[in-house]
């Protein structure tokens, strides 16, 4: 049934959007907790890997988000979507890395900064 395929595709795309860097506002509620759970699991076996696995877990949630959006969109528009290829995975990985590099550059250039705290006497 076409409607079932479209609803399933829409659900996949929505979950993917929530995990992707395109929905940066949900990081605190979705991506970071998932990355933290991943880091806790990894550090249970090898404690010094906590920091690195937190970053890797965060990146993995973003890449999974792109993959799910891609698969969901394909499911919506095509009755027989093509296989998710290595090329698609590399593209999604590249986009995630570019997004990360952009965020780092914006922080280094001082465009993104922490909020100045309230100071008494000002």
Number of C-alpha atoms within 10 A of each C-alpha: 6 12 9 10 16 19 14 16 23 20 17 22 24 17 17 25 23 24 28 25 23 15 13 13 10 15 19 10 10 14 23 18 15 19 21 18 15 20 23 18 14 18 17 12 10 11 12 11 14 19 14 13 21 22 15 15 22 24 22 21 23 29 25 20 27 28 24 24 24 19 20 25 20 20 22 22 13 13 12 9 13 10 9 12 9 9 9 14 15 12 15 19 19 13 16 22 15 12 15 14 12 12 14 13 13 13 13 11 10 10 10 12 10 8 6 6 6 7 6 5 4 4
